[in-house]
Amino acid sequence: MSITGSVSDGVRKAAILLMSLDEDDAASLLAKLPRSYVETVSIAIAQLDTISGRDQ
């Protein structure tokens, strides 16, 4: 799983979901994912500027 240019819709949705969770819940979920997925979604979180009301 890699990001080239823009973030895929699925990765963006995962990033938004993780950002909306309580910190402990997000950490628990991330701990269950493969390292490459964690890296990818972490990059997506860093690239998010704003989240529209529709995406929330």
mmCIF entry with sequence, helices, sheets and N, C-alpha, C, O atoms, coordinates in Angstrom:
data_MODEL
# 
_entry.id   MODEL 
# 
_entity.id                         1 
_entity.type                       polymer 
_entity.pdbx_number_of_molecules   1 
# 
_entity_poly.entity_id                      1 
_entity_poly.type                           'polypeptide(L)' 
_entity_poly.nstd_linkage                   no 
_entity_poly.nstd_monomer                   no 
_entity_poly.pdbx_seq_one_letter_code       MSITGSVSDGVRKAAILLMSLDEDDAASLLAKLPRSYVETVSIAIAQLDTISGRDQ 
_entity_poly.pdbx_seq_one_letter_code_can   MSITGSVSDGVRKAAILLMSLDEDDAASLLAKLPRSYVETVSIAIAQLDTISGRDQ 
_entity_poly.pdbx_strand_id                 A 
# 
loop_
_entity_poly_seq.entity_id 
_entity_poly_seq.num 
_entity_poly_seq.mon_id 
_entity_poly_seq.hetero 
1 1  MET n 
1 2  SER n 
1 3  ILE n 
1 4  THR n 
1 5  GLY n 
1 6  SER n 
1 7  VAL n 
1 8  SER n 
1 9  ASP n 
1 10 GLY n 
1 11 VAL n 
1 12 ARG n 
1 13 LYS n 
1 14 ALA n 
1 15 ALA n 
1 16 ILE n 
1 17 LEU n 
1 18 LEU n 
1 19 MET n 
1 20 SER n 
1 21 LEU n 
1 22 ASP n 
1 23 GLU n 
1 24 ASP n 
1 25 ASP n 
1 26 ALA n 
1 27 ALA n 
1 28 SER n 
1 29 LEU n 
1 30 LEU n 
1 31 ALA n 
1 32 LYS n 
1 33 LEU n 
1 34 PRO n 
1 35 ARG n 
1 36 SER n 
1 37 TYR n 
1 38 VAL n 
1 39 GLU n 
1 40 THR n 
1 41 VAL n 
1 42 SER n 
1 43 ILE n 
1 44 ALA n 
1 45 ILE n 
1 46 ALA n 
1 47 GLN n 
1 48 LEU n 
1 49 ASP n 
1 50 THR n 
1 51 ILE n 
1 52 SER n 
1 53 GLY n 
1 54 ARG n 
1 55 ASP n 
1 56 GLN n 
# 
_struct_asym.id          A 
_struct_asym.entity_id   1 
# 
loop_
_struct_conf.conf_type_id 
_struct_conf.id 
_struct_conf.pdbx_PDB_helix_id 
_struct_conf.beg_label_comp_id 
_struct_conf.beg_label_asym_id 
_struct_conf.beg_label_seq_id 
_struct_conf.pdbx_beg_PDB_ins_code 
_struct_conf.end_label_comp_id 
_struct_conf.end_label_asym_id 
_struct_conf.end_label_seq_id 
_struct_conf.pdbx_end_PDB_ins_code 
_struct_conf.beg_auth_comp_id 
_struct_conf.beg_auth_asym_id 
_struct_conf.beg_auth_seq_id 
_struct_conf.end_auth_comp_id 
_struct_conf.end_auth_asym_id 
_struct_conf.end_auth_seq_id 
_struct_conf.pdbx_PDB_helix_class 
_struct_conf.details 
_struct_conf.pdbx_PDB_helix_length 
HELX_P HELX_P1 AA1 ASP A 9  ? SER A 20 ? ASP A 9  SER A 20 1 ? 12 
HELX_P HELX_P2 AA2 GLU A 23 ? ALA A 31 ? GLU A 23 ALA A 31 1 ? 9  
HELX_P HELX_P3 AA3 ARG A 35 ? GLN A 47 ? ARG A 35 GLN A 47 1 ? 13 
# 
_struct_conf_type.id          HELX_P 
_struct_conf_type.criteria    ? 
_struct_conf_type.reference   ? 
# 
loop_
_atom_site.group_PDB 
_atom_site.id 
_atom_site.type_symbol 
_atom_site.label_atom_id 
_atom_site.label_alt_id 
_atom_site.label_comp_id 
_atom_site.label_asym_id 
_atom_site.label_entity_id 
_atom_site.label_seq_id 
_atom_site.pdbx_PDB_ins_code 
_atom_site.Cartn_x 
_atom_site.Cartn_y 
_atom_site.Cartn_z 
_atom_site.occupancy 
_atom_site.B_iso_or_equiv 
_atom_site.pdbx_formal_charge 
_atom_site.auth_seq_id 
_atom_site.auth_comp_id 
_atom_site.auth_asym_id 
_atom_site.auth_atom_id 
_atom_site.pdbx_PDB_model_num 
ATOM 1   N N  . MET A 1 1  ? 0.856   -1.164 0.000  1.00 0.00 ? 1  MET A N  1 
ATOM 2   C CA . MET A 1 1  ? 0.000   0.000  0.000  1.00 0.00 ? 1  MET A CA 1 
ATOM 3   C C  . MET A 1 1  ? 0.903   1.228  0.000  1.00 0.00 ? 1  MET A C  1 
ATOM 4   O O  . MET A 1 1  ? 1.744   1.387  0.884  1.00 0.00 ? 1  MET A O  1 
ATOM 5   N N  . SER A 1 2  ? 0.728   2.086  -0.983 1.00 0.00 ? 2  SER A N  1 
ATOM 6   C CA . SER A 1 2  ? 1.555   3.287  -1.027 1.00 0.00 ? 2  SER A CA 1 
ATOM 7   C C  . SER A 1 2  ? 0.726   4.456  -1.523 1.00 0.00 ? 2  SER A C  1 
ATOM 8   O O  . SER A 1 2  ? -0.337  4.285  -2.120 1.00 0.00 ? 2  SER A O  1 
ATOM 9   N N  . ILE A 1 3  ? 1.236   5.632  -1.263 1.00 0.00 ? 3  ILE A N  1 
ATOM 10  C CA . ILE A 1 3  ? 0.574   6.854  -1.705 1.00 0.00 ? 3  ILE A CA 1 
ATOM 11  C C  . ILE A 1 3  ? 1.431   7.473  -2.792 1.00 0.00 ? 3  ILE A C  1 
ATOM 12  O O  . ILE A 1 3  ? 2.612   7.752  -2.583 1.00 0.00 ? 3  ILE A O  1 
ATOM 13  N N  . THR A 1 4  ? 0.838   7.682  -3.939 1.00 0.00 ? 4  THR A N  1 
ATOM 14  C CA . THR A 1 4  ? 1.539   8.365  -5.022 1.00 0.00 ? 4  THR A CA 1 
ATOM 15  C C  . THR A 1 4  ? 0.712   9.575  -5.400 1.00 0.00 ? 4  THR A C  1 
ATOM 16  O O  . THR A 1 4  ? -0.390  9.444  -5.933 1.00 0.00 ? 4  THR A O  1 
ATOM 17  N N  . GLY A 1 5  ? 1.239   10.737 -5.127 1.00 0.00 ? 5  GLY A N  1 
ATOM 18  C CA . GLY A 1 5  ? 0.506   11.962 -5.422 1.00 0.00 ? 5  GLY A CA 1 
ATOM 19  C C  . GLY A 1 5  ? -0.559  12.219 -4.385 1.00 0.00 ? 5  GLY A C  1 
ATOM 20  O O  . GLY A 1 5  ? -0.266  12.728 -3.303 1.00 0.00 ? 5  GLY A O  1 
ATOM 21  N N  . SER A 1 6  ? -1.804  11.869 -4.704 1.00 0.00 ? 6  SER A N  1 
ATOM 22  C CA . SER A 1 6  ? -2.892  12.120 -3.761 1.00 0.00 ? 6  SER A CA 1 
ATOM 23  C C  . SER A 1 6  ? -3.251  10.843 -3.008 1.00 0.00 ? 6  SER A C  1 
ATOM 24  O O  . SER A 1 6  ? -2.917  9.733  -3.423 1.00 0.00 ? 6  SER A O  1 
ATOM 25  N N  . VAL A 1 7  ? -3.923  11.032 -1.919 1.00 0.00 ? 7  VAL A N  1 
ATOM 26  C CA . VAL A 1 7  ? -4.327  9.926  -1.067 1.00 0.00 ? 7  VAL A CA 1 
ATOM 27  C C  . VAL A 1 7  ? -5.564  9.260  -1.659 1.00 0.00 ? 7  VAL A C  1 
ATOM 28  O O  . VAL A 1 7  ? -6.493  9.948  -2.084 1.00 0.00 ? 7  VAL A O  1 
ATOM 29  N N  . SER A 1 8  ? -5.587  7.927  -1.691 1.00 0.00 ? 8  SER A N  1 
ATOM 30  C CA . SER A 1 8  ? -6.772  7.224  -2.190 1.00 0.00 ? 8  SER A CA 1 
ATOM 31  C C  . SER A 1 8  ? -7.952  7.499  -1.269 1.00 0.00 ? 8  SER A C  1 
ATOM 32  O O  . SER A 1 8  ? -7.778  7.845  -0.101 1.00 0.00 ? 8  SER A O  1 
ATOM 33  N N  . ASP A 1 9  ? -9.145  7.340  -1.808 1.00 0.00 ? 9  ASP A N  1 
ATOM 34  C CA . ASP A 1 9  ? -10.358 7.629  -1.051 1.00 0.00 ? 9  ASP A CA 1 
ATOM 35  C C  . ASP A 1 9  ? -10.449 6.753  0.202  1.00 0.00 ? 9  ASP A C  1 
ATOM 36  O O  . ASP A 1 9  ? -10.839 7.236  1.265  1.00 0.00 ? 9  ASP A O  1 
ATOM 37  N N  . GLY A 1 10 ? -10.095 5.475  0.085  1.00 0.00 ? 10 GLY A N  1 
ATOM 38  C CA . GLY A 1 10 ? -10.151 4.573  1.228  1.00 0.00 ? 10 GLY A CA 1 
ATOM 39  C C  . GLY A 1 10 ? -9.180  4.963  2.323  1.00 0.00 ? 10 GLY A C  1 
ATOM 40  O O  . GLY A 1 10 ? -9.518  4.910  3.505  1.00 0.00 ? 10 GLY A O  1 
ATOM 41  N N  . VAL A 1 11 ? -7.981  5.354  1.940  1.00 0.00 ? 11 VAL A N  1 
ATOM 42  C CA . VAL A 1 11 ? -6.979  5.768  2.919  1.00 0.00 ? 11 VAL A CA 1 
ATOM 43  C C  . VAL A 1 11 ? -7.416  7.070  3.579  1.00 0.00 ? 11 VAL A C  1 
ATOM 44  O O  . VAL A 1 11 ? -7.238  7.243  4.785  1.00 0.00 ? 11 VAL A O  1 
ATOM 45  N N  . ARG A 1 12 ? -7.981  7.979  2.807  1.00 0.00 ? 12 ARG A N  1 
ATOM 46  C CA . ARG A 1 12 ? -8.482  9.246  3.364  1.00 0.00 ? 12 ARG A CA 1 
ATOM 47  C C  . ARG A 1 12 ? -9.590  8.978  4.379  1.00 0.00 ? 12 ARG A C  1 
ATOM 48  O O  . ARG A 1 12 ? -9.621  9.588  5.448  1.00 0.00 ? 12 ARG A O  1 
ATOM 49  N N  . LYS A 1 13 ? -10.499 8.063  4.039  1.00 0.00 ? 13 LYS A N  1 
ATOM 50  C CA . LYS A 1 13 ? -11.586 7.729  4.960  1.00 0.00 ? 13 LYS A CA 1 
ATOM 51  C C  . LYS A 1 13 ? -11.042 7.112  6.244  1.00 0.00 ? 13 LYS A C  1 
ATOM 52  O O  . LYS A 1 13 ? -11.522 7.423  7.334  1.00 0.00 ? 13 LYS A O  1 
ATOM 53  N N  . ALA A 1 14 ? -10.050 6.247  6.122  1.00 0.00 ? 14 ALA A N  1 
ATOM 54  C CA . ALA A 1 14 ? -9.434  5.641  7.306  1.00 0.00 ? 14 ALA A CA 1 
ATOM 55  C C  . ALA A 1 14 ? -8.776  6.713  8.168  1.00 0.00 ? 14 ALA A C  1 
ATOM 56  O O  . ALA A 1 14 ? -8.873  6.670  9.394  1.00 0.00 ? 14 ALA A O  1 
ATOM 57  N N  . ALA A 1 15 ? -8.113  7.667  7.537  1.00 0.00 ? 15 ALA A N  1 
ATOM 58  C CA . ALA A 1 15 ? -7.456  8.753  8.269  1.00 0.00 ? 15 ALA A CA 1 
ATOM 59  C C  . ALA A 1 15 ? -8.488  9.589  9.020  1.00 0.00 ? 15 ALA A C  1 
ATOM 60  O O  . ALA A 1 15 ? -8.280  9.943  10.181 1.00 0.00 ? 15 ALA A O  1 
ATOM 61  N N  . ILE A 1 16 ? -9.594  9.901  8.361  1.00 0.00 ? 16 ILE A N  1 
ATOM 62  C CA . ILE A 1 16 ? -10.652 10.691 8.996  1.00 0.00 ? 16 ILE A CA 1 
ATOM 63  C C  . ILE A 1 16 ? -11.264 9.919  10.158 1.00 0.00 ? 16 ILE A C  1 
ATOM 64  O O  . ILE A 1 16 ? -11.512 10.488 11.221 1.00 0.00 ? 16 ILE A O  1 
ATOM 65  N N  . LEU A 1 17 ? -11.506 8.635  9.961  1.00 0.00 ? 17 LEU A N  1 
ATOM 66  C CA . LEU A 1 17 ? -12.055 7.817  11.033 1.00 0.00 ? 17 LEU A CA 1 
ATOM 67  C C  . LEU A 1 17 ? -11.123 7.812  12.238 1.00 0.00 ? 17 LEU A C  1 
ATOM 68  O O  . LEU A 1 17 ? -11.565 8.021  13.368 1.00 0.00 ? 17 LEU A O  1 
ATOM 69  N N  . LEU A 1 18 ? -9.844  7.575  12.004 1.00 0.00 ? 18 LEU A N  1 
ATOM 70  C CA . LEU A 1 18 ? -8.882  7.530  13.106 1.00 0.00 ? 18 LEU A CA 1 
ATOM 71  C C  . LEU A 1 18 ? -8.810  8.861  13.839 1.00 0.00 ? 18 LEU A C  1 
ATOM 72  O O  . LEU A 1 18 ? -8.683  8.892  15.063 1.00 0.00 ? 18 LEU A O  1 
ATOM 73  N N  . MET A 1 19 ? -8.889  9.954  13.099 1.00 0.00 ? 19 MET A N  1 
ATOM 74  C CA . MET A 1 19 ? -8.839  11.271 13.733 1.00 0.00 ? 19 MET A CA 1 
ATOM 75  C C  . MET A 1 19 ? -10.088 11.555 14.569 1.00 0.00 ? 19 MET A C  1 
ATOM 76  O O  . MET A 1 19 ? -10.044 12.346 15.511 1.00 0.00 ? 19 MET A O  1 
ATOM 77  N N  . SER A 1 20 ? -11.198 10.906 14.219 1.00 0.00 ? 20 SER A N  1 
ATOM 78  C CA . SER A 1 20 ? -12.445 11.154 14.948 1.00 0.00 ? 20 SER A CA 1 
ATOM 79  C C  . SER A 1 20 ? -12.563 10.298 16.205 1.00 0.00 ? 20 SER A C  1 
ATOM 80  O O  . SER A 1 20 ? -13.412 10.562 17.056 1.00 0.00 ? 20 SER A O  1 
ATOM 81  N N  . LEU A 1 21 ? -11.727 9.284  16.326 1.00 0.00 ? 21 LEU A N  1 
ATOM 82  C CA . LEU A 1 21 ? -11.775 8.399  17.485 1.00 0.00 ? 21 LEU A CA 1 
ATOM 83  C C  . LEU A 1 21 ? -11.045 8.995  18.678 1.00 0.00 ? 21 LEU A C  1 
ATOM 84  O O  . LEU A 1 21 ? -10.180 9.859  18.534 1.00 0.00 ? 21 LEU A O  1 
ATOM 85  N N  . ASP A 1 22 ? -11.409 8.518  19.844 1.00 0.00 ? 22 ASP A N  1 
ATOM 86  C CA . ASP A 1 22 ? -10.672 8.821  21.060 1.00 0.00 ? 22 ASP A CA 1 
ATOM 87  C C  . ASP A 1 22 ? -9.229  8.334  20.860 1.00 0.00 ? 22 ASP A C  1 
ATOM 88  O O  . ASP A 1 22 ? -9.005  7.334  20.177 1.00 0.00 ? 22 ASP A O  1 
ATOM 89  N N  . GLU A 1 23 ? -8.271  9.020  21.440 1.00 0.00 ? 23 GLU A N  1 
ATOM 90  C CA . GLU A 1 23 ? -6.850  8.695  21.247 1.00 0.00 ? 23 GLU A CA 1 
ATOM 91  C C  . GLU A 1 23 ? -6.538  7.238  21.589 1.00 0.00 ? 23 GLU A C  1 
ATOM 92  O O  . GLU A 1 23 ? -5.808  6.575  20.853 1.00 0.00 ? 23 GLU A O  1 
ATOM 93  N N  . ASP A 1 24 ? -7.081  6.736  22.692 1.00 0.00 ? 24 ASP A N  1 
ATOM 94  C CA . ASP A 1 24 ? -6.820  5.351  23.086 1.00 0.00 ? 24 ASP A CA 1 
ATOM 95  C C  . ASP A 1 24 ? -7.423  4.352  22.101 1.00 0.00 ? 24 ASP A C  1 
ATOM 96  O O  . ASP A 1 24 ? -6.814  3.326  21.797 1.00 0.00 ? 24 ASP A O  1 
ATOM 97  N N  . ASP A 1 25 ? -8.624  4.656  21.603 1.00 0.00 ? 25 ASP A N  1 
ATOM 98  C CA . ASP A 1 25 ? -9.266  3.780  20.628 1.00 0.00 ? 25 ASP A CA 1 
ATOM 99  C C  . ASP A 1 25 ? -8.489  3.758  19.308 1.00 0.00 ? 25 ASP A C  1 
ATOM 100 O O  . ASP A 1 25 ? -8.302  2.702  18.704 1.00 0.00 ? 25 ASP A O  1 
ATOM 101 N N  . ALA A 1 26 ? -8.047  4.918  18.879 1.00 0.00 ? 26 ALA A N  1 
ATOM 102 C CA . ALA A 1 26 ? -7.263  5.001  17.647 1.00 0.00 ? 26 ALA A CA 1 
ATOM 103 C C  . ALA A 1 26 ? -5.955  4.233  17.791 1.00 0.00 ? 26 ALA A C  1 
ATOM 104 O O  . ALA A 1 26 ? -5.548  3.519  16.875 1.00 0.00 ? 26 ALA A O  1 
ATOM 105 N N  . ALA A 1 27 ? -5.301  4.377  18.925 1.00 0.00 ? 27 ALA A N  1 
ATOM 106 C CA . ALA A 1 27 ? -4.044  3.668  19.165 1.00 0.00 ? 27 ALA A CA 1 
ATOM 107 C C  . ALA A 1 27 ? -4.262  2.160  19.179 1.00 0.00 ? 27 ALA A C  1 
ATOM 108 O O  . ALA A 1 27 ? -3.446  1.405  18.651 1.00 0.00 ? 27 ALA A O  1 
ATOM 109 N N  . SER A 1 28 ? -5.362  1.725  19.782 1.00 0.00 ? 28 SER A N  1 
ATOM 110 C CA . SER A 1 28 ? -5.684  0.301  19.830 1.00 0.00 ? 28 SER A CA 1 
ATOM 111 C C  . SER A 1 28 ? -5.924  -0.252 18.428 1.00 0.00 ? 28 SER A C  1 
ATOM 112 O O  . SER A 1 28 ? -5.471  -1.348 18.100 1.00 0.00 ? 28 SER A O  1 
ATOM 113 N N  . LEU A 1 29 ? -6.624  0.497  17.620 1.00 0.00 ? 29 LEU A N  1 
ATOM 114 C CA . LEU A 1 29 ? -6.891  0.079  16.249 1.00 0.00 ? 29 LEU A CA 1 
ATOM 115 C C  . LEU A 1 29 ? -5.604  0.040  15.427 1.00 0.00 ? 29 LEU A C  1 
ATOM 116 O O  . LEU A 1 29 ? -5.357  -0.924 14.703 1.00 0.00 ? 29 LEU A O  1 
ATOM 117 N N  . LEU A 1 30 ? -4.792  1.077  15.536 1.00 0.00 ? 30 LEU A N  1 
ATOM 118 C CA . LEU A 1 30 ? -3.529  1.123  14.796 1.00 0.00 ? 30 LEU A CA 1 
ATOM 119 C C  . LEU A 1 30 ? -2.600  -0.016 15.190 1.00 0.00 ? 30 LEU A C  1 
ATOM 120 O O  . LEU A 1 30 ? -1.844  -0.513 14.355 1.00 0.00 ? 30 LEU A O  1 
ATOM 121 N N  . ALA A 1 31 ? -2.646  -0.433 16.444 1.00 0.00 ? 31 ALA A N  1 
ATOM 122 C CA . ALA A 1 31 ? -1.784  -1.519 16.922 1.00 0.00 ? 31 ALA A CA 1 
ATOM 123 C C  . ALA A 1 31 ? -2.110  -2.848 16.248 1.00 0.00 ? 31 ALA A C  1 
ATOM 124 O O  . ALA A 1 31 ? -1.278  -3.754 16.221 1.00 0.00 ? 31 ALA A O  1 
ATOM 125 N N  . LYS A 1 32 ? -3.322  -2.964 15.705 1.00 0.00 ? 32 LYS A N  1 
ATOM 126 C CA . LYS A 1 32 ? -3.745  -4.204 15.053 1.00 0.00 ? 32 LYS A CA 1 
ATOM 127 C C  . LYS A 1 32 ? -3.426  -4.238 13.563 1.00 0.00 ? 32 LYS A C  1 
ATOM 128 O O  . LYS A 1 32 ? -3.568  -5.277 12.918 1.00 0.00 ? 32 LYS A O  1 
ATOM 129 N N  . LEU A 1 33 ? -3.000  -3.109 13.018 1.00 0.00 ? 33 LEU A N  1 
ATOM 130 C CA . LEU A 1 33 ? -2.725  -3.011 11.581 1.00 0.00 ? 33 LEU A CA 1 
ATOM 131 C C  . LEU A 1 33 ? -1.266  -3.310 11.270 1.00 0.00 ? 33 LEU A C  1 
ATOM 132 O O  . LEU A 1 33 ? -0.392  -3.096 12.109 1.00 0.00 ? 33 LEU A O  1 
ATOM 133 N N  . PRO A 1 34 ? -1.000  -3.807 10.057 1.00 0.00 ? 34 PRO A N  1 
ATOM 134 C CA . PRO A 1 34 ? 0.389   -3.986 9.631  1.00 0.00 ? 34 PRO A CA 1 
ATOM 135 C C  . PRO A 1 34 ? 1.105   -2.636 9.590  1.00 0.00 ? 34 PRO A C  1 
ATOM 136 O O  . PRO A 1 34 ? 0.490   -1.600 9.341  1.00 0.00 ? 34 PRO A O  1 
ATOM 137 N N  . ARG A 1 35 ? 2.399   -2.668 9.835  1.00 0.00 ? 35 ARG A N  1 
ATOM 138 C CA . ARG A 1 35 ? 3.195   -1.439 9.896  1.00 0.00 ? 35 ARG A CA 1 
ATOM 139 C C  . ARG A 1 35 ? 3.048   -0.591 8.633  1.00 0.00 ? 35 ARG A C  1 
ATOM 140 O O  . ARG A 1 35 ? 2.968   0.634  8.718  1.00 0.00 ? 35 ARG A O  1 
ATOM 141 N N  . SER A 1 36 ? 3.012   -1.226 7.474  1.00 0.00 ? 36 SER A N  1 
ATOM 142 C CA . SER A 1 36 ? 2.918   -0.458 6.221  1.00 0.00 ? 36 SER A CA 1 
ATOM 143 C C  . SER A 1 36 ? 1.597   0.308  6.149  1.00 0.00 ? 36 SER A C  1 
ATOM 144 O O  . SER A 1 36 ? 1.560   1.417  5.615  1.00 0.00 ? 36 SER A O  1 
ATOM 145 N N  . TYR A 1 37 ? 0.519   -0.264 6.677  1.00 0.00 ? 37 TYR A N  1 
ATOM 146 C CA . TYR A 1 37 ? -0.771  0.429  6.695  1.00 0.00 ? 37 TYR A CA 1 
ATOM 147 C C  . TYR A 1 37 ? -0.726  1.612  7.649  1.00 0.00 ? 37 TYR A C  1 
ATOM 148 O O  . TYR A 1 37 ? -1.248  2.685  7.347  1.00 0.00 ? 37 TYR A O  1 
ATOM 149 N N  . VAL A 1 38 ? -0.101  1.411  8.801  1.00 0.00 ? 38 VAL A N  1 
ATOM 150 C CA . VAL A 1 38 ? 0.020   2.493  9.777  1.00 0.00 ? 38 VAL A CA 1 
ATOM 151 C C  . VAL A 1 38 ? 0.800   3.659  9.172  1.00 0.00 ? 38 VAL A C  1 
ATOM 152 O O  . VAL A 1 38 ? 0.428   4.820  9.340  1.00 0.00 ? 38 VAL A O  1 
ATOM 153 N N  . GLU A 1 39 ? 1.874   3.340  8.471  1.00 0.00 ? 39 GLU A N  1 
ATOM 154 C CA . GLU A 1 39 ? 2.675   4.390  7.829  1.00 0.00 ? 39 GLU A CA 1 
ATOM 155 C C  . GLU A 1 39 ? 1.857   5.131  6.788  1.00 0.00 ? 39 GLU A C  1 
ATOM 156 O O  . GLU A 1 39 ? 1.906   6.359  6.711  1.00 0.00 ? 39 GLU A O  1 
ATOM 157 N N  . THR A 1 40 ? 1.109   4.392  5.989  1.00 0.00 ? 40 THR A N  1 
ATOM 158 C CA . THR A 1 40 ? 0.318   5.008  4.925  1.00 0.00 ? 40 THR A CA 1 
ATOM 159 C C  . THR A 1 40 ? -0.769  5.918  5.480  1.00 0.00 ? 40 THR A C  1 
ATOM 160 O O  . THR A 1 40 ? -0.942  7.045  5.015  1.00 0.00 ? 40 THR A O  1 
ATOM 161 N N  . VAL A 1 41 ? -1.502  5.424  6.480  1.00 0.00 ? 41 VAL A N  1 
ATOM 162 C CA . VAL A 1 41 ? -2.580  6.243  7.040  1.00 0.00 ? 41 VAL A CA 1 
ATOM 163 C C  . VAL A 1 41 ? -2.012  7.417  7.837  1.00 0.00 ? 41 VAL A C  1 
ATOM 164 O O  . VAL A 1 41 ? -2.648  8.468  7.915  1.00 0.00 ? 41 VAL A O  1 
ATOM 165 N N  . SER A 1 42 ? -0.842  7.258  8.422  1.00 0.00 ? 42 SER A N  1 
ATOM 166 C CA . SER A 1 42 ? -0.203  8.362  9.138  1.00 0.00 ? 42 SER A CA 1 
ATOM 167 C C  . SER A 1 42 ? 0.166   9.486  8.172  1.00 0.00 ? 42 SER A C  1 
ATOM 168 O O  . SER A 1 42 ? 0.011   10.665 8.488  1.00 0.00 ? 42 SER A O  1 
ATOM 169 N N  . ILE A 1 43 ? 0.645   9.115  7.019  1.00 0.00 ? 43 ILE A N  1 
ATOM 170 C CA . ILE A 1 43 ? 0.956   10.108 5.991  1.00 0.00 ? 43 ILE A CA 1 
ATOM 171 C C  . ILE A 1 43 ? -0.319  10.809 5.547  1.00 0.00 ? 43 ILE A C  1 
ATOM 172 O O  . ILE A 1 43 ? -0.335  12.026 5.361  1.00 0.00 ? 43 ILE A O  1 
ATOM 173 N N  . ALA A 1 44 ? -1.386  10.039 5.379  1.00 0.00 ? 44 ALA A N  1 
ATOM 174 C CA . ALA A 1 44 ? -2.664  10.624 4.966  1.00 0.00 ? 44 ALA A CA 1 
ATOM 175 C C  . ALA A 1 44 ? -3.176  11.614 6.008  1.00 0.00 ? 44 ALA A C  1 
ATOM 176 O O  . ALA A 1 44 ? -3.690  12.676 5.658  1.00 0.00 ? 44 ALA A O  1 
ATOM 177 N N  . ILE A 1 45 ? -3.036  11.266 7.293  1.00 0.00 ? 45 ILE A N  1 
ATOM 178 C CA . ILE A 1 45 ? -3.461  12.176 8.354  1.00 0.00 ? 45 ILE A CA 1 
ATOM 179 C C  . ILE A 1 45 ? -2.671  13.478 8.279  1.00 0.00 ? 45 ILE A C  1 
ATOM 180 O O  . ILE A 1 45 ? -3.232  14.564 8.426  1.00 0.00 ? 45 ILE A O  1 
ATOM 181 N N  . ALA A 1 46 ? -1.380  13.360 8.050  1.00 0.00 ? 46 ALA A N  1 
ATOM 182 C CA . ALA A 1 46 ? -0.528  14.550 7.963  1.00 0.00 ? 46 ALA A CA 1 
ATOM 183 C C  . ALA A 1 46 ? -0.890  15.417 6.756  1.00 0.00 ? 46 ALA A C  1 
ATOM 184 O O  . ALA A 1 46 ? -0.696  16.632 6.782  1.00 0.00 ? 46 ALA A O  1 
ATOM 185 N N  . GLN A 1 47 ? -1.412  14.796 5.705  1.00 0.00 ? 47 GLN A N  1 
ATOM 186 C CA . GLN A 1 47 ? -1.741  15.530 4.488  1.00 0.00 ? 47 GLN A CA 1 
ATOM 187 C C  . GLN A 1 47 ? -3.130  16.154 4.515  1.00 0.00 ? 47 GLN A C  1 
ATOM 188 O O  . GLN A 1 47 ? -3.445  16.984 3.661  1.00 0.00 ? 47 GLN A O  1 
ATOM 189 N N  . LEU A 1 48 ? -3.967  15.774 5.475  1.00 0.00 ? 48 LEU A N  1 
ATOM 190 C CA . LEU A 1 48 ? -5.320  16.331 5.546  1.00 0.00 ? 48 LEU A CA 1 
ATOM 191 C C  . LEU A 1 48 ? -5.255  17.799 5.935  1.00 0.00 ? 48 LEU A C  1 
ATOM 192 O O  . LEU A 1 48 ? -4.625  18.163 6.927  1.00 0.00 ? 48 LEU A O  1 
ATOM 193 N N  . ASP A 1 49 ? -5.904  18.624 5.154  1.00 0.00 ? 49 ASP A N  1 
ATOM 194 C CA . ASP A 1 49 ? -5.988  20.052 5.473  1.00 0.00 ? 49 ASP A CA 1 
ATOM 195 C C  . ASP A 1 49 ? -7.241  20.314 6.295  1.00 0.00 ? 49 ASP A C  1 
ATOM 196 O O  . ASP A 1 49 ? -7.170  20.724 7.454  1.00 0.00 ? 49 ASP A O  1 
ATOM 197 N N  . THR A 1 50 ? -8.359  20.074 5.688  1.00 0.00 ? 50 THR A N  1 
ATOM 198 C CA . THR A 1 50 ? -9.635  20.258 6.365  1.00 0.00 ? 50 THR A CA 1 
ATOM 199 C C  . THR A 1 50 ? -10.523 19.060 6.056  1.00 0.00 ? 50 THR A C  1 
ATOM 200 O O  . THR A 1 50 ? -10.321 18.355 5.067  1.00 0.00 ? 50 THR A O  1 
ATOM 201 N N  . ILE A 1 51 ? -11.499 18.847 6.912  1.00 0.00 ? 51 ILE A N  1 
ATOM 202 C CA . ILE A 1 51 ? -12.446 17.770 6.713  1.00 0.00 ? 51 ILE A CA 1 
ATOM 203 C C  . ILE A 1 51 ? -13.825 18.393 6.601  1.00 0.00 ? 51 ILE A C  1 
ATOM 204 O O  . ILE A 1 51 ? -14.291 19.059 7.525  1.00 0.00 ? 51 ILE A O  1 
ATOM 205 N N  . SER A 1 52 ? -14.471 18.177 5.476  1.00 0.00 ? 52 SER A N  1 
ATOM 206 C CA . SER A 1 52 ? -15.792 18.774 5.257  1.00 0.00 ? 52 SER A CA 1 
ATOM 207 C C  . SER A 1 52 ? -16.804 18.128 6.184  1.00 0.00 ? 52 SER A C  1 
ATOM 208 O O  . SER A 1 52 ? -16.583 17.030 6.695  1.00 0.00 ? 52 SER A O  1 
ATOM 209 N N  . GLY A 1 53 ? -17.901 18.808 6.394  1.00 0.00 ? 53 GLY A N  1 
ATOM 210 C CA . GLY A 1 53 ? -18.972 18.267 7.221  1.00 0.00 ? 53 GLY A CA 1 
ATOM 211 C C  . GLY A 1 53 ? -19.495 16.961 6.655  1.00 0.00 ? 53 GLY A C  1 
ATOM 212 O O  . GLY A 1 53 ? -19.881 16.067 7.408  1.00 0.00 ? 53 GLY A O  1 
ATOM 213 N N  . ARG A 1 54 ? -19.511 16.845 5.358  1.00 0.00 ? 54 ARG A N  1 
ATOM 214 C CA . ARG A 1 54 ? -19.979 15.620 4.692  1.00 0.00 ? 54 ARG A CA 1 
ATOM 215 C C  . ARG A 1 54 ? -19.068 14.454 5.025  1.00 0.00 ? 54 ARG A C  1 
ATOM 216 O O  . ARG A 1 54 ? -19.545 13.343 5.256  1.00 0.00 ? 54 ARG A O  1 
ATOM 217 N N  . ASP A 1 55 ? -17.751 14.690 5.055  1.00 0.00 ? 55 ASP A N  1 
ATOM 218 C CA . ASP A 1 55 ? -16.796 13.633 5.337  1.00 0.00 ? 55 ASP A CA 1 
ATOM 219 C C  . ASP A 1 55 ? -16.805 13.223 6.802  1.00 0.00 ? 55 ASP A C  1 
ATOM 220 O O  . ASP A 1 55 ? -16.473 12.086 7.137  1.00 0.00 ? 55 ASP A O  1 
ATOM 221 N N  . GLN A 1 56 ? -17.185 14.145 7.667  1.00 0.00 ? 56 GLN A N  1 
ATOM 222 C CA . GLN A 1 56 ? -17.210 13.834 9.096  1.00 0.00 ? 56 GLN A CA 1 
ATOM 223 C C  . GLN A 1 56 ? -18.314 12.864 9.370  1.00 0.00 ? 56 GLN A C  1 
ATOM 224 O O  . GLN A 1 56 ? -18.515 12.466 10.517 1.00 0.00 ? 56 GLN A O  1 
# 
